[in-house]
Amino acid sequence: MTIQAVLFDLDNTLTHRDLTTQAYSRYLAEYYASAFAQVELEKIIEIVRRIDNGGYPKKELLTHGSIGASAAYALLQELSWLTPPDLEELAQFWFSQFGRYAVEMPQAEQVLKQLKTEGYRLAIVSNGGHETRLNTIRGLGIANYFDEIISSGLVGFNKPQPEIFQITAERLGVQPEQCLYIGDHPVNDVQGATAAGMHALWMQGFHPDAGHIQYKIQQLPEIFDHLQRLKQL
């Protein structure tokens, strides 16, 4: 069956989560510079990266109900402040600013533009709150390429549950087997999409090697080789 839609995870597929975390940390250090007794940029980056953990926070480090609030709490506890903001302010700073500093994966927009030109329907399927997902997508400047942007916060299902993938296919007006999904997590992305009946590609480099996964890429442009392979089946 011909592939009609290409679906993407967000973090570490279209956006580089760790580079985004570092860019956000640099802006936070600049924005709050006058509130610190001493600006400790490397320490700020270390704290935010530790709590965020590539978008997969460790439960024991989640002191609050979100990554943003937990990171804010750690920053308040571990840095030297002259005039510290309150926790709510610093948590909201994450939600309003993190997405603005999203760092695109290499050639992401170029790949999206080519896929769109070739007539594929495009979607994002991502776990997390819908507004935070939209903030990141806006920060990347790629929202206009997508026919659907689906988050677990929007539809009530989390990857790897097959329902979130199936809902996306239905909204795109295609069958799951007409979809190619690309993501960095062996279970949430590859296993989830495959269980939903989709073809899947694993973006390597962000999680331990999963030798059982057959189809892998290291750069987004490799998608086109895989689409060509699928056309020949």
Accessible surface in RSA format (square Angstrom, percent):
REM  Atomic radii and reference values for relative SASA: ProtOr
REM  Chains: A
REM  Algorithm: Lee & Richards
REM  Probe-radius: 1.40
REM  Slices: 20
REM RES _ NUM      All-atoms   Total-Side   Main-Chain    Non-polar    All polar
REM                ABS   REL    ABS   REL    ABS   REL    ABS   REL    ABS   REL
RES MET A   1   143.44  74.3  71.93  47.6  71.51 170.3  87.56  74.4  55.88  74.0
RES THR A   2    89.83  63.9  80.21  81.3   9.62  22.9  48.88  65.7  40.95  61.9
RES ILE A   3    12.34   7.0   5.48   4.1   6.86  16.5   5.48   3.9   6.86  18.6
RES GLN A   4    79.65  44.5  74.07  54.1   5.58  13.3  21.13  45.0  58.52  44.4
RES ALA A   5     0.00   0.0   0.00   0.0   0.00   0.0   0.00   0.0   0.00   0.0
RES VAL A   6     0.00   0.0   0.00   0.0   0.00   0.0   0.00   0.0   0.00   0.0
RES LEU A   7     0.00   0.0   0.00   0.0   0.00   0.0   0.00   0.0   0.00   0.0
RES PHE A   8     0.12   0.1   0.12   0.1   0.00   0.0   0.12   0.1   0.00   0.0
RES ASP A   9     7.80   5.5   7.80   7.8   0.00   0.0   0.00   0.0   7.80   7.8
RES LEU A  10     0.00   0.0   0.00   0.0   0.00   0.0   0.00   0.0   0.00   0.0
RES ASP A  11    21.96  15.4  21.45  21.3   0.52   1.2  10.04  23.6  11.93  11.9
RES ASN A  12     9.07   6.3   9.07   8.8   0.00   0.0   0.00   0.0   9.07   8.8
RES THR A  13     0.00   0.0   0.00   0.0   0.00   0.0   0.00   0.0   0.00   0.0
RES LEU A  14     0.77   0.4   0.76   0.5   0.01   0.0   0.76   0.5   0.01   0.0
RES THR A  15     1.34   1.0   1.34   1.4   0.00   0.0   1.34   1.8   0.00   0.0
RES HIS A  16    40.04  21.9  40.04  27.8   0.00   0.0  20.61  21.2  19.43  22.6
RES ARG A  17    11.58   4.9  11.44   5.8   0.13   0.3   0.99   1.3  10.59   6.4
RES ASP A  18    43.04  30.1  41.21  41.0   1.83   4.3  22.59  53.2  20.45  20.4
RES LEU A  19    78.52  43.7  77.83  55.7   0.69   1.7  77.90  54.7   0.62   1.7
RES THR A  20     2.31   1.6   2.31   2.3   0.00   0.0   2.31   3.1   0.00   0.0
RES THR A  21     1.16   0.8   1.16   1.2   0.00   0.0   0.70   0.9   0.47   0.7
RES GLN A  22    36.23  20.3  36.23  26.5   0.00   0.0   0.57   1.2  35.66  27.0
RES ALA A  23    17.45  16.0  14.16  21.9   3.29   7.5  14.96  21.1   2.49   6.6
RES TYR A  24     2.63   1.2   2.63   1.5   0.00   0.0   0.09   0.1   2.54   3.1
RES SER A  25     0.00   0.0   0.00   0.0   0.00   0.0   0.00   0.0   0.00   0.0
RES ARG A  26   114.87  48.2 109.50  55.8   5.37  12.8  44.61  61.0  70.26  42.6
RES TYR A  27    45.14  21.1  42.24  24.0   2.90   7.5  24.46  18.4  20.68  25.5
RES LEU A  28     0.00   0.0   0.00   0.0   0.00   0.0   0.00   0.0   0.00   0.0
RES ALA A  29     5.61   5.2   5.05   7.8   0.56   1.3   5.26   7.4   0.35   0.9
RES GLU A  30   130.44  74.9 111.70  84.5  18.74  44.6  44.79  86.6  85.65  69.9
RES TYR A  31   123.35  57.6  96.38  54.8  26.97  70.2  54.73  41.1  68.62  84.6
RES TYR A  32    14.82   6.9  13.44   7.6   1.38   3.6  13.46  10.1   1.36   1.7
RES ALA A  33    43.22  39.7  35.60  54.9   7.62  17.3  35.81  50.4   7.41  19.6
RES SER A  34   105.62  89.3  77.87 103.9  27.75  63.9  57.62 122.7  48.01  67.3
RES ALA A  35     9.97   9.2   9.46  14.6   0.51   1.2   9.97  14.0   0.00   0.0
RES PHE A  36     9.05   4.5   1.21   0.7   7.84  20.4   1.21   0.7   7.84  22.5
RES ALA A  37    58.67  53.9  27.78  42.9  30.88  70.3  28.65  40.3  30.02  79.5
RES GLN A  38   121.94  68.2 114.77  83.9   7.16  17.1  34.47  73.4  87.46  66.3
RES VAL A  39    68.14  44.8  45.75  41.4  22.39  53.9  45.75  39.8  22.39  60.7
RES GLU A  40    47.31  27.2  39.38  29.8   7.93  18.9  17.33  33.5  29.98  24.5
RES LEU A  41    60.15  33.5  56.07  40.1   4.08  10.3  56.07  39.4   4.08  11.0
RES GLU A  42   131.48  75.5 125.61  95.0   5.87  14.0  68.64 132.8  62.84  51.3
RES LYS A  43    82.05  40.0  75.68  46.4   6.37  15.2  43.84  39.5  38.21  40.7
RES ILE A  44     0.02   0.0   0.02   0.0   0.00   0.0   0.02   0.0   0.00   0.0
RES ILE A  45    13.26   7.5  13.26   9.9   0.00   0.0  13.26   9.5   0.00   0.0
RES GLU A  46    84.14  48.3  78.86  59.7   5.28  12.6  56.66 109.6  27.48  22.4
RES ILE A  47     0.00   0.0   0.00   0.0   0.00   0.0   0.00   0.0   0.00   0.0
RES VAL A  48     0.01   0.0   0.00   0.0   0.01   0.0   0.00   0.0   0.01   0.0
RES ARG A  49   104.12  43.7  96.72  49.3   7.40  17.6  20.02  27.4  84.10  51.0
RES ARG A  50    81.36  34.2  66.94  34.1  14.42  34.3  52.72  72.0  28.64  17.4
RES ILE A  51     5.94   3.4   5.84   4.3   0.11   0.3   5.84   4.2   0.11   0.3
RES ASP A  52     1.38   1.0   1.38   1.4   0.00   0.0   0.05   0.1   1.33   1.3
RES ASN A  53    60.37  41.6  49.13  47.5  11.24  27.1   5.92  14.3  54.45  52.6
RES GLY A  54    29.01  35.8   0.00   N/A  29.01  35.8  20.07  55.1   8.95  20.0
RES GLY A  55    23.05  28.4   0.00   N/A  23.05  28.4   3.12   8.6  19.93  44.6
RES TYR A  56    77.53  36.2  70.51  40.1   7.02  18.3  61.44  46.2  16.09  19.8
RES PRO A  57    35.16  25.6  19.85  18.1  15.30  55.6  19.85  16.4  15.30  95.1
RES LYS A  58   105.53  51.5  99.07  60.8   6.46  15.4  49.25  44.3  56.28  60.0
RES LYS A  59   184.86  90.2 169.77 104.2  15.09  35.9 112.67 101.4  72.19  76.9
RES GLU A  60   134.76  77.4  98.44  74.5  36.32  86.5  64.40 124.6  70.36  57.4
RES LEU A  61    48.66  27.1  46.55  33.3   2.11   5.3  47.83  33.6   0.83   2.2
RES LEU A  62    60.70  33.8  40.10  28.7  20.60  51.8  40.21  28.2  20.49  55.1
RES THR A  63    78.35  55.7  43.24  43.8  35.11  83.7  51.86  69.7  26.49  40.1
RES HIS A  64    62.36  34.1  47.31  32.9  15.06  38.5  42.16  43.5  20.20  23.5
RES GLY A  65    88.34 108.9   0.00   N/A  88.34 108.9  44.45 122.0  43.89  98.3
RES SER A  66    34.18  28.9  26.80  35.8   7.38  17.0  31.19  66.4   2.99   4.2
RES ILE A  67    32.46  18.5  29.30  21.8   3.16   7.6  29.30  21.1   3.16   8.6
RES GLY A  68     0.95   1.2   0.00   N/A   0.95   1.2   0.00   0.0   0.95   2.1
RES ALA A  69    16.20  14.9  16.20  25.0   0.00   0.0  16.20  22.8   0.00   0.0
RES SER A  70     0.82   0.7   0.00   0.0   0.82   1.9   0.00   0.0   0.82   1.1
RES ALA A  71     1.60   1.5   1.60   2.5   0.00   0.0   1.60   2.3   0.00   0.0
RES ALA A  72     2.21   2.0   0.78   1.2   1.43   3.3   1.55   2.2   0.66   1.8
RES TYR A  73    83.27  38.9  83.27  47.4   0.00   0.0  45.07  33.9  38.20  47.1
RES ALA A  74     8.81   8.1   6.61  10.2   2.20   5.0   8.81  12.4   0.00   0.0
RES LEU A  75     2.35   1.3   2.35   1.7   0.00   0.0   2.35   1.6   0.00   0.0
RES LEU A  76    35.36  19.7  20.12  14.4  15.24  38.3  20.12  14.1  15.24  41.0
RES GLN A  77   115.52  64.6  82.97  60.6  32.55  77.5  18.43  39.2  97.10  73.6
RES GLU A  78    62.05  35.6  46.90  35.5  15.15  36.1  31.40  60.7  30.65  25.0
RES LEU A  79    14.45   8.0   0.99   0.7  13.46  33.8   1.99   1.4  12.46  33.5
RES SER A  80    60.00  50.7  52.70  70.3   7.29  16.8  22.77  48.5  37.22  52.1
RES TRP A  81    35.53  14.3   6.69   3.2  28.84  67.7   6.69   3.6  28.84  46.8
RES LEU A  82   118.67  66.1  92.66  66.3  26.01  65.4  94.66  66.5  24.01  64.6
RES THR A  83    93.82  66.7  83.87  85.0   9.95  23.7  76.10 102.2  17.72  26.8
RES PRO A  84    79.36  57.8  57.71  52.6  21.65  78.7  57.71  47.6  21.65 134.5
RES PRO A  85    14.40  10.5   2.29   2.1  12.11  44.0  11.00   9.1   3.39  21.1
RES ASP A  86    94.89  66.5  81.76  81.4  13.12  31.0  44.37 104.4  50.52  50.4
RES LEU A  87    55.00  30.6  51.27  36.7   3.73   9.4  51.27  36.0   3.73  10.0
RES GLU A  88   110.92  63.7 107.29  81.2   3.63   8.6  57.44 111.1  53.49  43.7
RES GLU A  89    81.84  47.0  73.21  55.4   8.63  20.5  36.45  70.5  45.39  37.1
RES LEU A  90     1.51   0.8   0.59   0.4   0.91   2.3   0.59   0.4   0.91   2.5
RES ALA A  91     5.87   5.4   5.87   9.1   0.00   0.0   5.87   8.3   0.00   0.0
RES GLN A  92    89.85  50.2  89.46  65.4   0.39   0.9  34.74  73.9  55.12  41.8
RES PHE A  93    15.55   7.8  11.68   7.2   3.87  10.1  15.01   9.1   0.54   1.5
RES TRP A  94    16.05   6.4  16.00   7.7   0.05   0.1   3.26   1.7  12.78  20.7
RES PHE A  95    60.25  30.1  55.49  34.4   4.76  12.4  57.37  34.8   2.87   8.2
RES SER A  96    60.26  50.9  43.53  58.1  16.73  38.5  43.85  93.4  16.41  23.0
RES GLN A  97    28.62  16.0  28.62  20.9   0.00   0.0   0.00   0.0  28.62  21.7
RES PHE A  98    14.33   7.2  14.33   8.9   0.00   0.0  14.33   8.7   0.00   0.0
RES GLY A  99     2.66   3.3   0.00   N/A   2.66   3.3   0.49   1.3   2.17   4.9
RES ARG A 100   143.20  60.1 121.08  61.7  22.12  52.7  41.69  57.0 101.51  61.5
RES TYR A 101    59.70  27.9  53.61  30.5   6.09  15.9  45.84  34.5  13.86  17.1
RES ALA A 102    15.91  14.6   0.00   0.0  15.91  36.2   0.00   0.0  15.91  42.2
RES VAL A 103    47.33  31.1  44.20  40.0   3.13   7.5  47.33  41.1   0.00   0.0
RES GLU A 104    62.41  35.8  47.19  35.7  15.22  36.2  18.17  35.1  44.23  36.1
RES MET A 105    11.73   6.1  11.58   7.7   0.15   0.3  11.45   9.7   0.28   0.4
RES PRO A 106    78.12  56.9  66.57  60.7  11.55  42.0  77.35  63.9   0.77   4.8
RES GLN A 107    81.66  45.7  69.79  51.0  11.86  28.2  27.24  58.0  54.42  41.3
RES ALA A 108     0.58   0.5   0.44   0.7   0.15   0.3   0.44   0.6   0.15   0.4
RES GLU A 109    60.82  34.9  60.82  46.0   0.00   0.0  12.92  25.0  47.90  39.1
RES GLN A 110   105.97  59.3  97.67  71.4   8.30  19.8  37.59  80.0  68.38  51.9
RES VAL A 111     2.61   1.7   2.30   2.1   0.32   0.8   2.61   2.3   0.00   0.0
RES LEU A 112     0.24   0.1   0.24   0.2   0.00   0.0   0.24   0.2   0.00   0.0
RES LYS A 113   117.48  57.3 117.05  71.8   0.44   1.0  61.74  55.6  55.74  59.4
RES GLN A 114    73.54  41.1  68.97  50.4   4.56  10.9  23.20  49.4  50.33  38.2
RES LEU A 115     0.00   0.0   0.00   0.0   0.00   0.0   0.00   0.0   0.00   0.0
RES LYS A 116    75.27  36.7  63.00  38.7  12.27  29.2  56.73  51.1  18.54  19.7
RES THR A 117   114.95  81.8  80.67  81.8  34.29  81.7  70.93  95.3  44.02  66.6
RES GLU A 118    88.14  50.6  52.89  40.0  35.25  83.9  35.29  68.3  52.85  43.2
RES GLY A 119    59.38  73.2   0.00   N/A  59.38  73.2  33.23  91.2  26.14  58.6
RES TYR A 120    19.19   9.0  15.02   8.5   4.16  10.8  10.54   7.9   8.65  10.7
RES ARG A 121    92.69  38.9  92.24  47.0   0.45   1.1  31.24  42.7  61.45  37.2
RES LEU A 122     0.00   0.0   0.00   0.0   0.00   0.0   0.00   0.0   0.00   0.0
RES ALA A 123     0.00   0.0   0.00   0.0   0.00   0.0   0.00   0.0   0.00   0.0
RES ILE A 124     0.36   0.2   0.36   0.3   0.00   0.0   0.36   0.3   0.00   0.0
RES VAL A 125     0.00   0.0   0.00   0.0   0.00   0.0   0.00   0.0   0.00   0.0
RES SER A 126     2.99   2.5   2.99   4.0   0.00   0.0   0.39   0.8   2.60   3.6
RES ASN A 127    48.44  33.4  36.88  35.6  11.56  27.8  24.10  58.0  24.34  23.5
RES GLY A 128    30.11  37.1   0.00   N/A  30.11  37.1  28.62  78.6   1.49   3.3
RES GLY A 129    40.11  49.5   0.00   N/A  40.11  49.5  28.79  79.0  11.32  25.3
RES HIS A 130    45.40  24.8  40.58  28.2   4.82  12.3  28.06  28.9  17.34  20.2
RES GLU A 131    99.73  57.3  96.25  72.8   3.47   8.3  57.40 111.0  42.32  34.6
RES THR A 132    39.26  27.9  37.05  37.6   2.21   5.3  34.11  45.8   5.15   7.8
RES ARG A 133    19.99   8.4  19.99  10.2   0.00   0.0   0.58   0.8  19.41  11.8
RES LEU A 134    35.51  19.8  35.46  25.4   0.05   0.1  35.51  24.9   0.00   0.0
RES ASN A 135    33.59  23.2  29.58  28.6   4.01   9.7   8.58  20.6  25.02  24.2
RES THR A 136     6.57   4.7   6.57   6.7   0.00   0.0   2.24   3.0   4.33   6.5
RES ILE A 137     0.47   0.3   0.47   0.4   0.00   0.0   0.47   0.3   0.00   0.0
RES ARG A 138   131.81  55.3 111.84  57.0  19.97  47.6  59.84  81.8  71.98  43.6
RES GLY A 139    32.78  40.4   0.00   N/A  32.78  40.4   9.18  25.2  23.60  52.9
RES LEU A 140    18.61  10.4   1.20   0.9  17.41  43.8   4.60   3.2  14.01  37.7
RES GLY A 141    46.12  56.9   0.00   N/A  46.12  56.9  32.61  89.5  13.52  30.3
RES ILE A 142     0.61   0.3   0.61   0.5   0.00   0.0   0.61   0.4   0.00   0.0
RES ALA A 143    43.40  39.9  35.63  55.0   7.77  17.7  35.74  50.3   7.66  20.3
RES ASN A 144   121.42  83.7  86.84  83.9  34.58  83.3  50.80 122.3  70.62  68.3
RES TYR A 145    20.66   9.6  20.43  11.6   0.23   0.6  12.91   9.7   7.75   9.5
RES PHE A 146    23.22  11.6   0.00   0.0  23.22  60.4   0.69   0.4  22.53  64.5
RES ASP A 147    50.54  35.4  22.44  22.3  28.10  66.4   8.22  19.3  42.32  42.2
RES GLU A 148    43.47  25.0  39.90  30.2   3.57   8.5   3.80   7.3  39.67  32.4
RES ILE A 149    31.38  17.9  21.84  16.3   9.54  23.0  21.84  15.7   9.54  25.9
RES ILE A 150     0.68   0.4   0.25   0.2   0.43   1.0   0.25   0.2   0.43   1.2
RES SER A 151     0.20   0.2   0.20   0.3   0.00   0.0   0.20   0.4   0.00   0.0
RES SER A 152    10.91   9.2   6.76   9.0   4.15   9.6   2.19   4.7   8.71  12.2
RES GLY A 153    53.89  66.5   0.00   N/A  53.89  66.5  23.37  64.1  30.52  68.4
RES LEU A 154    83.80  46.7  54.88  39.3  28.93  72.7  57.71  40.5  26.09  70.2
RES VAL A 155    25.34  16.7   2.21   2.0  23.13  55.7   9.64   8.4  15.70  42.6
RES GLY A 156    62.02  76.5   0.00   N/A  62.02  76.5  35.00  96.0  27.02  60.5
RES PHE A 157    64.46  32.3  64.46  39.9   0.00   0.0  64.46  39.1   0.00   0.0
RES ASN A 158    77.75  53.6  77.61  75.0   0.14   0.3  16.23  39.1  61.52  59.5
RES LYS A 159    11.63   5.7   6.52   4.0   5.11  12.2   2.49   2.2   9.14   9.7
RES PRO A 160    49.95  36.4  45.44  41.4   4.51  16.4  45.48  37.5   4.47  27.8
RES GLN A 161    76.04  42.5  73.22  53.5   2.82   6.7  29.40  62.6  46.64  35.4
RES PRO A 162    46.72  34.1  46.72  42.6   0.00   0.0  46.72  38.6   0.00   0.0
RES GLU A 163    65.65  37.7  64.92  49.1   0.73   1.7  22.65  43.8  43.00  35.1
RES ILE A 164     0.00   0.0   0.00   0.0   0.00   0.0   0.00   0.0   0.00   0.0
RES PHE A 165     0.00   0.0   0.00   0.0   0.00   0.0   0.00   0.0   0.00   0.0
RES GLN A 166    74.95  41.9  70.74  51.7   4.21  10.0  21.95  46.7  53.01  40.2
RES ILE A 167    41.16  23.4  40.57  30.2   0.59   1.4  41.01  29.5   0.15   0.4
RES THR A 168     0.00   0.0   0.00   0.0   0.00   0.0   0.00   0.0   0.00   0.0
RES ALA A 169     0.93   0.9   0.93   1.4   0.00   0.0   0.93   1.3   0.00   0.0
RES GLU A 170   137.13  78.7 118.28  89.5  18.85  44.9  46.75  90.4  90.38  73.8
RES ARG A 171   116.60  49.0  91.04  46.4  25.56  60.9  31.18  42.6  85.43  51.8
RES LEU A 172     6.09   3.4   0.00   0.0   6.09  15.3   0.53   0.4   5.56  15.0
RES GLY A 173    65.52  80.8   0.00   N/A  65.52  80.8  34.83  95.6  30.70  68.7
RES VAL A 174    10.61   7.0   1.69   1.5   8.92  21.5   4.49   3.9   6.12  16.6
RES GLN A 175    99.17  55.5  99.11  72.4   0.06   0.1  20.24  43.1  78.94  59.9
RES PRO A 176    27.80  20.3  27.80  25.3   0.00   0.0  27.80  23.0   0.00   0.0
RES GLU A 177    70.69  40.6  70.53  53.4   0.17   0.4  31.35  60.6  39.34  32.1
RES GLN A 178    24.22  13.5  24.22  17.7   0.00   0.0   0.00   0.0  24.22  18.4
RES CYS A 179     0.00   0.0   0.00   0.0   0.00   0.0   0.00   0.0   0.00   0.0
RES LEU A 180     0.00   0.0   0.00   0.0   0.00   0.0   0.00   0.0   0.00   0.0
RES TYR A 181     0.33   0.2   0.33   0.2   0.00   0.0   0.33   0.3   0.00   0.0
RES ILE A 182     0.00   0.0   0.00   0.0   0.00   0.0   0.00   0.0   0.00   0.0
RES GLY A 183     0.03   0.0   0.00   N/A   0.03   0.0   0.00   0.0   0.03   0.1
RES ASP A 184     0.65   0.5   0.65   0.6   0.00   0.0   0.00   0.0   0.65   0.6
RES HIS A 185    34.21  18.7  34.21  23.8   0.00   0.0  14.77  15.2  19.45  22.6
RES PRO A 186    18.25  13.3  15.93  14.5   2.33   8.5  15.93  13.2   2.33  14.5
RES VAL A 187    65.19  42.9  65.19  59.0   0.00   0.0  65.19  56.6   0.00   0.0
RES ASN A 188    25.04  17.3  25.04  24.2   0.00   0.0   0.51   1.2  24.53  23.7
RES ASP A 189     0.30   0.2   0.30   0.3   0.00   0.0   0.10   0.2   0.20   0.2
RES VAL A 190    15.83  10.4  15.80  14.3   0.03   0.1  15.83  13.8   0.00   0.0
RES GLN A 191   103.43  57.8  97.77  71.5   5.65  13.5  33.77  71.9  69.66  52.8
RES GLY A 192     0.65   0.8   0.00   N/A   0.65   0.8   0.65   1.8   0.00   0.0
RES ALA A 193     0.00   0.0   0.00   0.0   0.00   0.0   0.00   0.0   0.00   0.0
RES THR A 194    79.40  56.5  69.51  70.5   9.89  23.6  62.97  84.6  16.42  24.8
RES ALA A 195    73.23  67.3  34.71  53.6  38.52  87.6  47.03  66.2  26.20  69.4
RES ALA A 196     5.86   5.4   0.00   0.0   5.86  13.3   1.20   1.7   4.66  12.3
RES GLY A 197    39.34  48.5   0.00   N/A  39.34  48.5  31.02  85.1   8.32  18.6
RES MET A 198     8.80   4.6   0.00   0.0   8.80  20.9   1.00   0.9   7.80  10.3
RES HIS A 199    60.70  33.2  54.52  37.9   6.18  15.8  36.34  37.5  24.36  28.3
RES ALA A 200    12.75  11.7   1.82   2.8  10.93  24.9   1.82   2.6  10.93  29.0
RES LEU A 201     2.01   1.1   1.82   1.3   0.19   0.5   1.86   1.3   0.14   0.4
RES TRP A 202     1.96   0.8   1.96   1.0   0.00   0.0   1.90   1.0   0.06   0.1
RES MET A 203     1.31   0.7   1.26   0.8   0.05   0.1   0.73   0.6   0.58   0.8
RES GLN A 204    44.48  24.9  37.63  27.5   6.84  16.3   6.19  13.2  38.29  29.0
RES GLY A 205    70.43  86.9   0.00   N/A  70.43  86.9  36.91 101.3  33.51  75.1
RES PHE A 206    60.39  30.2  31.41  19.5  28.99  75.4  38.33  23.2  22.06  63.1
RES HIS A 207    41.48  22.7  27.73  19.3  13.75  35.2  17.96  18.5  23.52  27.4
RES PRO A 208   117.71  85.8 102.04  93.0  15.67  57.0 114.10  94.2   3.62  22.5
RES ASP A 209   107.88  75.6  73.06  72.7  34.82  82.3  39.44  92.8  68.45  68.3
RES ALA A 210    10.42   9.6   5.75   8.9   4.67  10.6  10.42  14.7   0.00   0.0
RES GLY A 211    61.21  75.5   0.00   N/A  61.21  75.5  28.44  78.0  32.77  73.4
RES HIS A 212   151.81  83.0 113.12  78.6  38.68  99.0  97.33 100.3  54.48  63.4
RES ILE A 213    12.08   6.9   6.30   4.7   5.78  13.9  10.21   7.4   1.87   5.1
RES GLN A 214   139.15  77.8 106.58  77.9  32.57  77.6  43.48  92.6  95.67  72.6
RES TYR A 215    71.32  33.3  68.51  39.0   2.81   7.3  52.24  39.3  19.08  23.5
RES LYS A 216    67.84  33.1  44.04  27.0  23.79  56.7  21.71  19.5  46.13  49.1
RES ILE A 217     5.27   3.0   4.32   3.2   0.95   2.3   5.27   3.8   0.00   0.0
RES GLN A 218   118.91  66.5 108.47  79.3  10.44  24.8  22.85  48.6  96.06  72.9
RES GLN A 219    87.02  48.7  85.78  62.7   1.24   3.0  34.16  72.7  52.86  40.1
RES LEU A 220     2.37   1.3   1.40   1.0   0.97   2.4   1.40   1.0   0.97   2.6
RES PRO A 221    42.71  31.1  35.27  32.1   7.45  27.1  35.55  29.4   7.16  44.5
RES GLU A 222    60.86  34.9  57.89  43.8   2.97   7.1  29.77  57.6  31.10  25.4
RES ILE A 223     0.00   0.0   0.00   0.0   0.00   0.0   0.00   0.0   0.00   0.0
RES PHE A 224    39.04  19.5  33.71  20.9   5.33  13.9  34.25  20.8   4.79  13.7
RES ASP A 225   107.16  75.1  98.64  98.2   8.52  20.1  31.26  73.6  75.90  75.7
RES HIS A 226    14.61   8.0  10.99   7.6   3.62   9.3   6.67   6.9   7.94   9.2
RES LEU A 227     5.65   3.1   4.95   3.5   0.70   1.8   4.95   3.5   0.70   1.9
RES GLN A 228    91.03  50.9  90.30  66.0   0.73   1.7  35.86  76.3  55.17  41.8
RES ARG A 229    71.53  30.0  68.29  34.8   3.25   7.7  58.02  79.3  13.52   8.2
RES LEU A 230    11.62   6.5   3.73   2.7   7.89  19.8   4.01   2.8   7.60  20.5
RES LYS A 231   122.72  59.9  89.25  54.8  33.47  79.7  53.70  48.3  69.02  73.5
RES GLN A 232   135.20  75.6  98.99  72.3  36.21  86.2  41.88  89.1  93.33  70.8
RES LEU A 233   146.18  81.4  84.24  60.3  61.95 155.7 114.56  80.5  31.62  85.1
END  Absolute sums over single chains surface
CHAIN  1 A    10648.5       8240.2       2408.2       5573.1       5075.4
END  Absolute sums over all chains
TOTAL         10648.5       8240.2       2408.2       5573.1       5075.4
